């Protein structure tokens, strides 16, 4: 992240947010992680508002949400 970009990431699981915050620590404020369940439209609206409030705009959005359902067969 040497060319000025900043990252905003959402995560449902508290343990993963904690892990990501530890990883982001060396970036000195260039990366944030916030709790959000993006399966709810209101949560998506809230995240976009936070991003626009902090950064002024959203340039790139990567939807990397997934569901891990163990094989129960």
Secondary structure, DSSP 4 states (H G I P E B T S, - for coil): --SS--EEEEES-HHHHHHHHHHHGGGTTSEEEEE--TTSHHHHHHHHHHHHHHHSS----------------
